[in-house]
């Protein structure tokens, strides 16, 4: 445990209380200064912390990096009837040795448990050259989502009766990656399983680095800065949940095609919008 932890705990408390009281969202860094510490603060001015931090390399003299923000809380269970405070405040500080400190305040309730993962934490850790938490979803979630996007577009563009299962299978990302073994098994979309086993997040990240795979909003330079866990969460952050894609597909392509696609998705563990880990 680093010697700076008592100071960082005090700093996290102060930052969380400040933003809870209406203070500005901001980034913070810590470095040694004589017999004490020098605290640097940067207002976010409406920007997302992850957007500002992406690609950042903290100077070696920085011993800690953090963020303090206020936002609107949402019920993770999707219960809109649950009454939540209008805003919540949090502060997360990462020490260069990997220690994570967190403060969270929602109304009168306060917690001091650090987050286990998340895009902002990922970027703080990567800026300090630290590894992030493992991916929460498999690459199969990404491949299935991309496949359903292509099927949805084809259903909108092709004349009635032209969207056959052979066409649907040919839209699978196995063809894009060039995995001939996987593509050859695609008659029942076993390719998805094969790709998930052969192309994990680390391999997919390097395909982006090498320019052999395109991910919106992730440049090759960004992919090189990220690691497997942070790359997976950035890629999946804006992906439409699979159960919503299947519902849309039913409206555009019909019940039969949607049912067959749903069967493939369910085989891979995607139910009620949750991706297999």
Secondary structure by P-SEA (a helix, b strand, c coil): cccaaaaaaaaaaaaaaaaaaccccbbbbbbbcccbbbbbbbbcccccccccccccccccccccccccbbbbbbcccccccccccccccbbbbbcccccccbbbbcccccccccccccaaaaaaaaaaccccccccccaaaaaaaaaaaaaaaaaaccccccccaaaaaaacccccccaaaaaaaccccaaaaaaaaaccaaaaaaaaaacccccccccaaaaaaccaaaaaaaaacccccaaaaaaaaaacccaaaaaaaaaaaaaaccccccccc
